[in-house]
Amino acid sequence: MSQTIIPRAAVHGAASGVIFMAFFGTLWAGIGIRGLQGWGFLWLLILSLLIGVILLIGGIVLIMNSRRLSNEMMNRDVHRWKRKNMWFGIFSV
């Protein structure tokens, strides 16, 4: 069984994505809930805010815990990350 090292930058990037999506997901949910015009408006709004806050806290905790990780990678991991980044660049254009 091989073990890979996840670099600090990868965890920090994922946590930043969680925080970004928590904010905008909560915003979009609030807009959608307002469009329901009274169908459980208050409870759905509270639920969406609660989920957004939980995701925000989770992202912050993940960033704080990622500080304990190292940015060192094994040679085979460096090669795999380079290939993943290459394919991401190809498909994201």
All heavy atoms as an XYZ file, in Angstrom:
735
protein
N       0.846     -1.168      0.000
C       0.000      0.000      0.000
C       0.898      1.240      0.000
O       1.728      1.417      0.865
C      -0.884     -0.027      1.239
C      -1.795      1.120      1.346
S      -2.968      0.773      2.660
C      -3.121      2.367      3.352
N       0.722      2.109     -0.975
C       1.540      3.312     -1.045
C       0.822      4.466     -0.356
O      -0.394      4.558     -0.351
C       1.843      3.666     -2.494
O       0.669      4.071     -3.136
N       1.622      5.324      0.211
C       1.081      6.466      0.924
C       1.513      7.732      0.205
O       2.663      7.885     -0.169
C       1.598      6.460      2.348
C       0.940      7.456      3.238
C       1.425      7.317      4.668
O       2.489      6.780      4.917
N       0.638      7.802      5.601
N       0.578      8.636     -0.015
C       0.919      9.901     -0.663
C       0.864     11.024      0.360
O       0.123     10.968      1.334
C      -0.048     10.221     -1.812
O      -1.359     10.324     -1.282
C      -0.005      9.155     -2.879
N       1.650     12.020      0.105
C       1.682     13.197      0.967
C       0.858     14.290      0.297
O       1.096     14.640     -0.848
C       3.130     13.676      1.179
C       3.950     12.582      1.864
C       3.151     14.955      1.990
C       5.424     12.895      1.951
N      -0.111     14.803      1.017
C      -0.922     15.888      0.478
C      -0.267     17.199      0.896
O      -0.096     17.458      2.084
C      -2.367     15.810      1.002
C      -2.995     14.493      0.592
C      -3.180     16.990      0.488
C      -4.358     14.249      1.189
N       0.125     18.022     -0.060
C       0.807     19.265      0.301
C      -0.137     20.278      0.941
O      -1.345     20.270      0.705
C       1.345     19.782     -1.032
C       0.504     19.144     -2.064
C       0.037     17.834     -1.494
N       0.439     21.138      1.743
C      -0.326     22.171      2.446
C      -1.104     23.045      1.466
O      -2.252     23.421      1.727
C       0.620     23.037      3.268
C      -0.089     24.147      3.997
C       0.836     25.094      4.734
N       1.989     24.434      5.296
C       3.208     24.977      5.317
N       3.427     26.164      4.827
N       4.209     24.322      5.861
N      -0.490     23.364      0.343
C      -1.145     24.247     -0.630
C      -2.428     23.612     -1.183
O      -3.411     24.318     -1.429
C      -0.188     24.573     -1.765
N      -2.434     22.300     -1.366
C      -3.631     21.631     -1.885
C      -4.772     21.691     -0.879
O      -5.926     21.955     -1.239
C      -3.308     20.184     -2.240
N      -4.462     21.455      0.389
C      -5.494     21.507      1.432
C      -5.981     22.942      1.612
O      -7.188     23.189      1.744
C      -4.948     20.938      2.763
C      -5.969     21.080      3.874
C      -4.555     19.477      2.592
N      -5.056     23.888      1.576
C      -5.425     25.303      1.719
C      -6.314     25.743      0.557
O      -7.286     26.477      0.743
C      -4.162     26.158      1.796
C      -4.403     27.550      2.250
N      -4.759     28.558      1.388
C      -4.369     28.106      3.481
C      -4.920     29.665      2.061
N      -4.684     29.424      3.340
N      -5.996     25.283     -0.649
C      -6.820     25.621     -1.814
C      -8.215     25.037     -1.725
O      -9.200     25.705     -2.055
N      -8.315     23.790     -1.271
C      -9.629     23.167     -1.104
C     -10.444     23.902     -0.042
O     -11.649     24.129     -0.210
C      -9.471     21.700     -0.737
N      -9.792     24.288      1.046
C     -10.486     25.012      2.112
C     -10.962     26.383      1.627
O     -12.065     26.818      1.971
C      -9.570     25.173      3.322
N     -10.151     27.044      0.824
C     -10.565     28.333      0.259
C     -11.783     28.157     -0.645
O     -12.689     28.994     -0.642
C      -9.418     28.956     -0.534
O      -8.329     29.211      0.295
N     -11.808     27.067     -1.393
C     -12.972     26.770     -2.230
C     -14.220     26.514     -1.404
O     -15.318     26.944     -1.769
N     -14.063     25.835     -0.281
C     -15.208     25.578      0.606
C     -15.760     26.894      1.146
O     -16.976     27.113      1.165
C     -14.797     24.635      1.766
C     -15.860     24.598      2.847
C     -14.529     23.238      1.250
N     -14.871     27.788      1.562
C     -15.313     29.081      2.099
C     -16.006     29.903      1.016
O     -17.069     30.492      1.248
C     -14.123     29.848      2.711
C     -13.651     29.139      3.975
C     -14.494     31.293      3.011
C     -12.350     29.674      4.539
N     -15.436     29.931     -0.175
C     -16.024     30.663     -1.293
C     -17.421     30.135     -1.617
O     -18.378     30.903     -1.747
C     -15.101     30.533     -2.516
C     -15.595     31.233     -3.737
C     -15.400     32.589     -3.899
C     -16.248     30.528     -4.739
C     -15.856     33.246     -5.040
C     -16.710     31.163     -5.869
C     -16.513     32.529     -6.024
N     -17.543     28.815     -1.731
C     -18.839     28.234     -2.076
C     -19.831     28.328     -0.924
O     -21.041     28.404     -1.160
C     -18.670     26.789     -2.526
C     -17.977     26.679     -3.883
S     -18.746     27.685     -5.179
C     -20.327     26.913     -5.334
N     -19.357     28.319      0.315
C     -20.267     28.492      1.452
C     -20.917     29.867      1.387
O     -22.131     30.003      1.587
C     -19.516     28.324      2.773
N     -20.120     30.879      1.091
C     -20.659     32.239      1.012
C     -21.651     32.371     -0.138
O     -22.791     32.789      0.053
C     -19.522     33.251      0.858
C     -20.002     34.651      0.652
C     -20.535     35.374      1.698
C     -19.945     35.237     -0.603
C     -20.994     36.669      1.512
C     -20.397     36.525     -0.804
C     -20.920     37.241      0.254
N     -21.212     32.019     -1.355
C     -22.087     32.212     -2.506
C     -23.246     31.214     -2.533
O     -24.342     31.543     -2.989
C     -21.290     32.155     -3.807
C     -20.520     33.412     -4.052
C     -19.148     33.444     -3.881
C     -21.159     34.579     -4.405
C     -18.437     34.615     -4.084
C     -20.466     35.760     -4.599
C     -19.099     35.774     -4.444
N     -23.023     29.998     -2.030
C     -24.124     29.027     -1.947
C     -25.213     29.506     -1.014
O     -26.407     29.373     -1.303
N     -24.817     30.079      0.106
C     -25.801     30.623      1.049
C     -26.533     31.816      0.437
O     -27.751     31.954      0.582
C     -25.110     31.025      2.364
O     -24.421     29.891      2.895
C     -26.105     31.521      3.381
N     -25.788     32.651     -0.267
C     -26.403     33.804     -0.937
C     -27.424     33.345     -1.982
O     -28.557     33.835     -2.007
C     -25.327     34.662     -1.590
C     -25.795     35.904     -2.343
C     -26.390     36.909     -1.382
C     -24.642     36.505     -3.110
N     -27.036     32.381     -2.813
C     -27.948     31.891     -3.858
C     -29.149     31.167     -3.255
O     -30.261     31.271     -3.768
C     -27.215     30.979     -4.823
C     -26.201     31.691     -5.668
C     -26.274     32.959     -6.157
C     -24.948     31.177     -6.102
N     -25.150     33.269     -6.864
C     -24.312     32.195     -6.856
C     -24.287     29.967     -5.927
C     -23.071     32.019     -7.437
C     -23.045     29.799     -6.499
C     -22.444     30.813     -7.253
N     -28.923     30.434     -2.165
C     -30.047     29.765     -1.503
C     -31.026     30.796     -0.957
O     -32.248     30.627     -1.063
C     -29.538     28.865     -0.382
N     -30.494     31.875     -0.371
C     -31.364     32.925      0.147
C     -32.193     33.580     -0.937
O     -33.379     33.864     -0.751
N     -31.579     33.793     -2.092
C     -32.317     34.377     -3.220
C     -33.428     33.429     -3.670
O     -34.559     33.848     -3.924
C     -31.356     34.703     -4.372
C     -30.427     35.855     -3.973
C     -32.126     35.044     -5.655
C     -29.279     36.081     -4.931
N     -33.105     32.144     -3.753
C     -34.110     31.155     -4.157
C     -35.228     31.020     -3.149
O     -36.402     30.887     -3.510
N     -34.891     31.065     -1.877
C     -35.900     30.942     -0.822
C     -36.827     32.156     -0.834
O     -38.037     32.021     -0.643
C     -35.224     30.753      0.551
C     -34.560     29.373      0.598
C     -36.212     30.921      1.686
C     -33.626     29.174      1.778
N     -36.285     33.334     -1.081
C     -37.145     34.525     -1.169
C     -38.130     34.402     -2.325
O     -39.223     34.946     -2.275
C     -36.313     35.786     -1.320
C     -35.590     36.137     -0.032
C     -34.978     37.509     -0.051
N     -35.887     38.576     -0.404
C     -36.654     39.253      0.448
N     -36.646     38.917      1.721
N     -37.408     40.238      0.037
N     -37.757     33.672     -3.359
C     -38.652     33.470     -4.486
C     -39.825     32.554     -4.171
O     -40.796     32.502     -4.920
N     -39.756     31.804     -3.072
C     -40.864     30.919     -2.687
C     -42.061     31.696     -2.161
O     -43.159     31.160     -2.078
C     -40.397     29.922     -1.621
C     -39.394     28.884     -2.079
C     -38.916     28.065     -0.880
C     -39.986     27.979     -3.135
N     -41.867     32.911     -1.757
C     -42.922     33.816     -1.312
C     -43.764     33.245     -0.169
O     -44.970     33.128     -0.265
C     -43.817     34.211     -2.483
C     -43.053     34.930     -3.564
C     -43.919     35.247     -4.768
O     -45.066     34.843     -4.836
N     -43.344     35.968     -5.705
N     -43.074     32.870      0.902
C     -43.801     32.506      2.111
C     -43.990     31.032      2.364
O     -44.581     30.674      3.366
N     -43.527     30.139      1.538
C     -43.702     28.705      1.754
C     -42.630     28.201      2.704
O     -41.631     27.633      2.301
C     -43.599     27.951      0.450
C     -44.708     28.177     -0.496
C     -45.490     29.272     -0.620
C     -45.156     27.270     -1.480
N     -46.389     29.120     -1.619
C     -46.206     27.883     -2.167
C     -44.774     26.002     -1.857
C     -46.886     27.272     -3.201
C     -45.440     25.385     -2.884
C     -46.500     26.006     -3.550
N     -42.809     28.396      3.980
C     -41.802     27.996      4.957
C     -40.572     28.864      4.877
O     -39.461     28.417      5.148
N     -40.771     30.097      4.500
C     -39.676     31.029      4.247
C     -38.687     31.102      5.405
O     -37.484     30.945      5.213
C     -40.261     32.416      3.936
C     -39.243     33.514      3.869
C     -38.427     33.646      2.762
C     -39.109     34.407      4.917
C     -37.486     34.661      2.695
C     -38.169     35.421      4.854
C     -37.355     35.540      3.741
N     -39.166     31.334      6.602
C     -38.288     31.537      7.750
C     -37.469     30.294      8.062
O     -36.259     30.371      8.279
C     -39.102     31.964      8.974
C     -38.289     32.283     10.225
C     -37.335     33.442      9.957
C     -39.209     32.597     11.380
N     -38.106     29.121      8.080
C     -37.393     27.882      8.420
C     -36.360     27.522      7.357
O     -35.255     27.083      7.687
C     -38.368     26.736      8.624
C     -39.235     26.973      9.820
C     -40.572     27.229      9.825
C     -38.811     27.027     11.180
N     -41.009     27.438     11.108
C     -39.944     27.311     11.964
C     -37.591     26.866     11.818
C     -39.888     27.440     13.342
C     -37.541     26.980     13.196
C     -38.674     27.262     13.935
N     -36.697     27.705      6.108
C     -35.729     27.411      5.043
C     -34.565     28.386      5.064
O     -33.414     28.005      4.824
C     -36.422     27.439      3.682
C     -37.401     26.304      3.409
C     -38.105     26.532      2.078
C     -36.690     24.971      3.414
N     -34.850     29.633      5.363
C     -33.790     30.633      5.456
C     -32.844     30.313      6.613
O     -31.621     30.380      6.465
C     -34.399     32.026      5.625
C     -33.442     33.198      5.463
C     -32.836     33.188      4.071
C     -34.171     34.496      5.710
N     -33.401     29.937      7.750
C     -32.584     29.553      8.901
C     -31.741     28.324      8.579
O     -30.552     28.267      8.899
C     -33.467     29.320     10.146
C     -34.056     30.646     10.638
C     -32.678     28.629     11.262
C     -35.106     30.495     11.713
N     -32.337     27.342      7.913
C     -31.617     26.125      7.533
C     -30.471     26.427      6.576
O     -29.352     25.934      6.753
C     -32.576     25.110      6.907
C     -31.950     23.783      6.480
C     -31.410     23.037      7.689
C     -32.968     22.945      5.735
N     -30.709     27.275      5.585
C     -29.647     27.606      4.629
C     -28.525     28.385      5.309
O     -27.345     28.170      5.021
C     -30.207     28.391      3.444
O     -30.590     29.690      3.825
N     -28.873     29.288      6.224
C     -27.847     30.023      6.971
C     -27.045     29.090      7.867
O     -25.815     29.220      7.980
C     -28.480     31.130      7.795
C     -28.963     32.348      7.015
C     -29.725     33.300      7.936
C     -27.804     33.058      6.362
N     -27.712     28.134      8.490
C     -27.035     27.175      9.352
C     -26.039     26.333      8.549
O     -24.894     26.144      8.971
C     -28.055     26.281     10.052
C     -27.500     25.238     11.008
C     -26.818     25.922     12.190
C     -28.609     24.322     11.490
N     -26.462     25.861      7.392
C     -25.569     25.078      6.535
C     -24.395     25.928      6.073
O     -23.243     25.479      6.074
C     -26.348     24.495      5.335
C     -27.328     23.433      5.820
C     -25.397     23.908      4.290
C     -28.305     22.954      4.766
N     -24.647     27.163      5.691
C     -23.581     28.067      5.269
C     -22.570     28.327      6.371
O     -21.356     28.324      6.140
N     -23.060     28.533      7.599
C     -22.166     28.783      8.735
C     -21.337     27.536      9.048
O     -20.138     27.626      9.327
C     -22.970     29.252      9.968
C     -22.130     29.220     11.231
C     -23.512     30.642      9.732
N     -21.952     26.359      8.988
C     -21.215     25.109      9.239
C     -20.119     24.928      8.203
O     -18.980     24.564      8.537
C     -22.181     23.907      9.255
C     -23.044     23.956     10.514
C     -21.419     22.591      9.182
C     -24.177     22.954     10.529
N     -20.414     25.190      6.940
C     -19.393     25.071      5.899
C     -18.287     26.106      6.085
O     -17.101     25.812      5.890
C     -20.030     25.213      4.517
C     -20.857     24.029      4.051
C     -21.595     24.373      2.768
C     -19.994     22.806      3.856
N     -18.652     27.320      6.457
C     -17.664     28.363      6.698
C     -16.726     27.976      7.838
O     -15.502     28.090      7.722
C     -18.359     29.693      7.010
C     -17.447     30.874      7.296
C     -16.710     31.282      6.028
C     -18.260     32.036      7.835
N     -17.288     27.497      8.930
C     -16.474     27.068     10.069
C     -15.583     25.897      9.667
O     -14.404     25.853     10.028
C     -17.372     26.713     11.277
C     -18.017     27.976     11.833
C     -16.579     25.985     12.359
C     -19.096     27.714     12.864
N     -16.135     24.955      8.907
C     -15.334     23.820      8.438
C     -14.165     24.257      7.581
O     -13.049     23.739      7.712
N     -14.382     25.230      6.698
C     -13.298     25.746      5.863
C     -12.227     26.439      6.677
O     -11.031     26.266      6.433
N     -12.643     27.206      7.666
C     -11.682     27.910      8.526
C     -10.864     26.907      9.340
O      -9.641     27.036      9.457
C     -12.406     28.923      9.432
C     -12.962     30.069      8.583
C     -11.482     29.449     10.529
C     -13.901     31.000      9.331
N     -11.527     25.897      9.886
C     -10.816     24.869     10.653
C      -9.837     24.122      9.757
O      -8.706     23.816     10.168
C     -11.820     23.902     11.319
C     -11.123     22.664     11.869
C     -12.583     24.611     12.414
N     -10.235     23.847      8.534
C      -9.346     23.158      7.594
C      -8.114     23.997      7.272
O      -6.993     23.484      7.228
C     -10.110     22.821      6.307
C      -9.487     21.824      5.353
C      -9.191     20.511      6.046
C     -10.411     21.591      4.175
N      -8.288     25.306      7.098
C      -7.137     26.186      6.866
C      -6.226     26.202      8.087
O      -4.995     26.126      7.959
C      -7.597     27.611      6.494
C      -8.134     27.628      5.072
C      -6.450     28.611      6.643
C      -8.692     28.956      4.632
N      -6.803     26.293      9.269
C      -5.986     26.314     10.481
C      -5.219     24.997     10.653
O      -4.039     25.008     11.022
C      -6.858     26.591     11.705
C      -7.367     28.009     11.733
S      -8.479     28.503     13.081
C      -8.586     27.158     14.171
N      -5.859     23.875     10.366
C      -5.187     22.579     10.506
C      -4.178     22.328      9.400
O      -3.253     21.534      9.580
C      -6.214     21.452     10.552
C      -6.986     21.440     11.848
O      -6.532     21.974     12.856
N      -8.156     20.836     11.826
N      -4.337     22.975      8.254
C      -3.398     22.752      7.154
C      -2.035     23.361      7.450
O      -1.048     22.993      6.815
C      -3.953     23.330      5.845
O      -3.904     24.745      5.849
N      -1.959     24.253      8.403
C      -0.668     24.872      8.758
C       0.306     23.860      9.335
O       1.508     24.069      9.302
C      -0.883     26.015      9.738
C      -1.625     27.151      9.098
C      -1.844     28.284     10.040
N      -2.667     29.283      9.342
C      -3.160     30.346      9.909
N      -2.920     30.575     11.173
N      -3.893     31.178      9.220
N      -0.219     22.762      9.852
C       0.648     21.728     10.406
C       1.222     20.807      9.326
O       2.101     20.019      9.612
C      -0.121     20.887     11.413
C      -0.409     21.652     12.687
C      -1.019     20.760     13.716
N      -2.450     21.027     13.735
C      -3.362     20.175     14.119
N      -3.029     18.979     14.499
N      -4.630     20.503     14.120
N       0.698     20.897      8.116
C       1.170     20.040      7.032
C       2.428     20.609      6.412
O       2.717     21.794      6.504
C       0.083     19.903      5.961
C      -1.210     19.223      6.380
C      -2.211     19.278      5.244
C      -0.953     17.786      6.788
N       3.132     19.756      5.726
C       4.355     20.156      5.039
C       4.049     20.395      3.573
O       3.104     19.844      3.020
C       5.396     19.039      5.173
O       6.489     19.285      4.347
N       4.852     21.208      2.923
C       4.708     21.411      1.485
C       5.629     20.487      0.692
O       5.703     20.587     -0.522
C       5.000     22.865      1.113
C       3.724     23.654      0.974
O       2.651     23.107      0.790
N       3.839     24.963      1.081
N       6.321     19.601      1.376
C       7.208     18.662      0.702
C       6.390     17.569      0.044
O       5.391     17.113      0.569
C       8.171     18.034      1.699
C       9.140     19.012      2.314
C      10.052     18.334      3.308
O      10.288     17.125      3.170
O      10.509     19.025      4.216
N       6.859     17.147     -1.128
C       6.202     16.061     -1.843
C       7.254     15.060     -2.294
O       8.400     15.418     -2.538
C       5.447     16.584     -3.070
C       4.260     17.427     -2.745
S       3.171     17.734     -4.154
C       4.223     18.623     -5.240
N       6.833     13.814     -2.423
C       7.720     12.788     -2.953
C       7.823     12.977     -4.466
O       6.948     13.587     -5.087
C       7.180     11.406     -2.616
C       7.033     11.164     -1.123
S       6.212      9.624     -0.774
C       7.619      8.620     -0.411
N       8.869     12.451     -5.063
C       9.088     12.628     -6.502
C       7.920     12.121     -7.334
O       7.500     12.768     -8.288
C      10.384     11.937     -6.932
C      11.602     12.706     -6.481
O      11.513     13.905     -6.232
N      12.715     12.028     -6.366
N       7.364     10.960     -6.986
C       6.240     10.433     -7.775
C       4.998     11.303     -7.616
O       4.198     11.436     -8.516
C       5.964      8.981     -7.427
C       5.384      8.752     -6.069
C       5.051      7.255     -5.888
N       4.299      7.030     -4.696
C       4.833      6.829     -3.497
N       6.138      6.842     -3.347
N       4.062      6.636     -2.457
N       4.840     11.930     -6.436
C       3.714     12.832     -6.226
C       3.878     14.119     -7.028
O       2.904     14.664     -7.539
C       3.548     13.167     -4.742
C       3.078     11.971     -3.930
O       2.401     11.096     -4.504
O       3.397     11.913     -2.731
N       5.110     14.612     -7.130
C       5.379     15.816     -7.918
C       4.984     15.573     -9.368
O       4.323     16.405    -10.005
C       6.869     16.217     -7.810
C       7.195     17.312     -8.806
C       7.201     16.669     -6.403
N       5.368     14.409     -9.907
C       5.037     14.082    -11.297
C       3.521     13.987    -11.487
O       2.972     14.497    -12.464
C       5.714     12.756    -11.686
C       5.394     12.310    -13.062
N       5.824     13.008    -14.186
C       4.676     11.257    -13.524
C       5.378     12.387    -15.266
N       4.684     11.313    -14.880
N       2.835     13.349    -10.525
C       1.380     13.190    -10.641
C       0.686     14.548    -10.574
O      -0.243     14.809    -11.325
C       0.857     12.283     -9.535
C      -0.622     12.012     -9.695
C      -1.168     10.953     -8.807
N      -0.344     10.648     -7.667
C      -0.825     10.196     -6.529
N      -2.096     10.005     -6.381
N      -0.025      9.931     -5.523
N       1.119     15.457     -9.673
C       0.521     16.792     -9.580
C       0.758     17.602    -10.847
O      -0.116     18.349    -11.285
C       1.054     17.541     -8.355
C       0.355     17.129     -7.102
C       0.810     16.276     -6.156
C      -0.949     17.520     -6.673
N      -0.115     16.106     -5.165
C      -1.198     16.864     -5.447
C      -1.921     18.360     -7.195
C      -2.393     17.030     -4.750
C      -3.104     18.525     -6.495
C      -3.332     17.863     -5.289
N       1.938     17.457    -11.445
C       2.203     18.169    -12.695
C       1.263     17.699    -13.786
O       0.745     18.508    -14.568
C       3.661     17.976    -13.123
C       4.621     18.825    -12.344
C       6.040     18.654    -12.850
C       6.999     19.493    -12.044
N       8.375     19.351    -12.516
N       1.024     16.391    -13.862
C       0.099     15.865    -14.878
C      -1.331     16.336    -14.615
O      -2.048     16.725    -15.536
C       0.137     14.338    -14.895
C       1.413     13.810    -15.513
C       1.289     12.394    -15.844
N       0.167     12.255    -16.794
C      -0.179     11.131    -17.339
N       0.467     10.040    -17.049
N      -1.180     11.056    -18.176
N      -1.764     16.315    -13.355
C      -3.116     16.778    -13.025
C      -3.278     18.246    -13.380
O      -4.305     18.651    -13.933
C      -3.414     16.563    -11.541
C      -3.702     15.144    -11.178
C      -4.049     15.039     -9.715
C      -4.305     13.583     -9.350
N      -4.681     13.427     -7.955
N      -2.286     19.061    -13.046
C      -2.362     20.486    -13.367
C      -2.364     20.715    -14.869
O      -3.042     21.614    -15.368
C      -1.209     21.244    -12.718
C      -1.378     21.371    -11.227
O      -2.489     21.285    -10.715
N      -0.282     21.548    -10.524
N      -1.624     19.892    -15.625
C      -1.607     20.025    -17.076
C      -3.004     19.739    -17.640
O      -3.530     20.511    -18.440
C      -0.594     19.050    -17.696
C      -0.603     19.085    -19.219
S       0.297     17.700    -19.944
C      -0.764     16.327    -19.564
N      -3.622     18.645    -17.180
C      -4.962     18.302    -17.684
C      -6.004     19.311    -17.234
O      -6.933     19.636    -17.967
C      -5.348     16.891    -17.263
C      -4.635     15.860    -18.093
C      -3.653     15.034    -17.680
C      -4.846     15.599    -19.482
N      -3.218     14.259    -18.732
C      -3.939     14.582    -19.841
C      -5.683     16.115    -20.451
C      -3.860     14.087    -21.132
C      -5.606     15.606    -21.732
C      -4.704     14.610    -22.063
N      -5.850     19.835    -16.024
C      -6.777     20.873    -15.566
C      -6.673     22.105    -16.460
O      -7.673     22.697    -16.834
C      -6.473     21.254    -14.112
C      -7.358     22.349    -13.597
C      -8.651     22.083    -13.222
C      -6.895     23.658    -13.516
C      -9.477     23.089    -12.751
C      -7.700     24.668    -13.043
C      -8.994     24.387    -12.663
N      -5.452     22.481    -16.803
C      -5.238     23.627    -17.683
C      -5.816     23.406    -19.072
O      -6.386     24.313    -19.684
N      -5.734     22.179    -19.576
C      -6.268     21.873    -20.900
C      -7.784     21.964    -20.896
O      -8.394     22.548    -21.798
C      -5.793     20.475    -21.362
C      -4.293     20.522    -21.684
C      -6.585     20.016    -22.576
C      -3.686     19.154    -21.934
N      -8.423     21.381    -19.881
C      -9.888     21.327    -19.875
C     -10.536     22.595    -19.358
O     -11.732     22.812    -19.572
C     -10.374     20.136    -19.046
C     -10.158     18.826    -19.760
C      -9.274     17.889    -19.245
C     -10.799     18.555    -20.942
C      -9.054     16.700    -19.882
C     -10.594     17.358    -21.604
C      -9.719     16.424    -21.070
N      -9.811     23.444    -18.656
C     -10.439     24.648    -18.101
C     -10.393     25.824    -19.069
O     -10.953     26.862    -18.775
C      -9.758     25.038    -16.792
O      -8.424     25.439    -17.027
N      -9.751     25.656    -20.207
C      -9.661     26.755    -21.159
C     -10.900     26.836    -22.000
O     -11.653     26.069    -22.275
C      -8.422     26.603    -22.050
C      -8.412     27.630    -23.158
C      -7.189     26.710    -21.200
